[in-house]
Amino acid sequence: MSYHNPLTPPRKSATFDDHTLAEIRRAAATGIYDIRGAGTKRKVPHFDDLLFLGASISRYPLEGYREKCDTTVVLGSRFAKKPITLKTPITIAGMSFGALSGNAKEALGRGATLAGTSTTTGDGGMTNEERGHSQTLVYQYLPSRYGMNPKDLRRADAIEVVVGQGAKPGGGGMLLGQKISDRVAHMRNLPKGIDQRSACRHPDWTGPDDLEIKIMELREITDWEKPIYVKVGGARPYYDTALAVKAGADVVVLDGMQGGTAATQDVFIENVGMPTLACIRPAVQALQDLGMHRKVQLIISGGIRSGADVAKALALGADAVAIGTAALVAIGDNDPRWEEEYQKLGTTAGAYDDWHEGKDPAGITTQNPELAARLDPVAAGRRLANYLKVMTLEAQTIARACGKNHLHNLEPEDLCALTMEAAAMAQIPLAGTSWYPGKGGY
């Protein structure tokens, strides 16, 4: 005979927690896998697990705002006739028209322009509004080729060849039929209202030798003017970075698993790829081994939220960062003022990730004209510019405290790690020691 003490609450399983049980029941009831947007929700080692070592006696800090701390970055100086110069090393990642509303894309362009940085098209082509309001626009060249044409390649300021994405390295994108409006269908040469699934690989190459041929083709189409980026998802960063460099890339974009997506399988988002923190040092090592660090620029994306994150990514060896989810929040996504409507969708502000359904009350991840009209692209662009300004000032503040007159002068020596996992991934000494796992010695 068993006896349960009524003073002891029932104990739930850590393996079969409430979310896991709900997912099993949902799968059993529907027979389909869960699709959602955004990035991973599991906790992984991240920039929060690193701290800066500010100046004291052994280091000399810069004085407040009186001593200059430069934030400019040049991208594409390896081969391009017209490399890009940005006022801040914080760029806007690729997010498509289709996944986002036209007003949202315009807002991203306006905000990036006000801040003196670049934005990126995403899958599905270039809209005239986006081009018109973006001083510096990067054109994504994806496996789907949706919306791709030589005219827009030449209209862009840089071209980003997308091989992979952090939320789904090795997987293609999704755009469900309810978001394929007349205009989206026309731009992508697709039937209206029919689910679209992008290819997971480019149709005209099977390896890095073919990538080199494709980069040369793009250079010839654009008369060698445009910087060519290669974007990879964080999976095998050392080898992918090395192969991108050998294929002729001017810039490598590396996206960790905290990076978002418009829509893919939840099992993909949560179980494929590596944390952003684990991706940076192997990529930097590849560049250093090839003698190309700072010659081929490295852009890091996936979970960048603050100026501190920016400064840490640069200290680890990146040249710039890209933000996606944070930029959407800045222009109004998941805003609590729409809480009542989020609750009607069965979610809450801050947790809404059903971007593929096209019902976003904020008017950002939708093609519904009435919802999209809620987003004022001018006001949203100003909010994004304010956010980018604050991030840049935060990064400068940290750099000055470390005695650096340029953000690129931050270095691993300026950091320490709070956890063993972060120390191992970032190859940064554990706080209070000169050791990290794998280094040897104590």
Secondary structure, 3 states (H helix, E strand, C coil): CCCCCCCCCCCCCCCCCHHHHHHHHHHHHHCCCCEECCCCCCCCCCHHHEEECCCCCCCCCCCCCCCCCECCEEECCCCCCCCEEECCCEEECECCECCECHHHHHHHHHHHHHHCCCEECCCCCCCHHHHHHCCCEEEEECCCCCCCCHHHHHHCCEEEEECCCCCCCCCCCEECHHHCCHHHHHHHCCCCCCCEECCCCCCCCCCHHHHHHHHHHHHHHCCCCCCEEEEEECCCHHHHHHHHHHCCCCEEEEECCCCCCCCEEHHHHHHCCCCHHHHHHHHHHHHHHCCCECCEEEEEECCCCCHHHHHHHHHCCCCEEEECHHHHHHHCCCCHHHHHHHHHCCCCCCCCCCHHHCCCCCCCCCCCHHHHCCCCHHHHHHHHHHHHHHHHHHHHHHHHHCCCCEHHHCCHHHEEECCHHHHHHHCCCECCCCCCCCCCCC
